[in-house]
Amino acid sequence: RFRIAGCSDSDGEKMYALDGEEMWYADFINKKGVEPQPSFIDHISYVEGAYENAEADQQICRQNLKLSAKAMK
């Protein structure tokens, strides 16, 4: 299992993968979670609220980014 989470002042990313295949990612432009799994596998769904959690994580990430930038000055 693999997870990517990060942010910048203007962008962000949250994604989960399994065996090198993307299983879920947060689409912050369309404000929803996306499960881009092929039709030939048993579909794996993430818990309800996963997108909202990703949005909250982005806010925390941006706040931490601001604090880190201030501390570096």
Steps between C-alpha positions, in 0.01 A plus 500: 500500500625846412374848589595840367389817676637847455423862428630831377358850527275435200471124453472171685502125461365200688515157339496136604650218292540124529761297313589802287138564395311812597196402711365839614588866467350830605390714206516843664382677183172304477479456878464122512689178556578295189544121490668438159495122519470281190171322439656152510580509874275488804440865577659627823322798656640734760301599805244774480659831588838420340481811279401725790793359697731580207373860496561535874851354458570763233408781740731355765777455243471862383505626858812292572657630178443861615646426844805330346560791262478745788739293713753482214520880470 
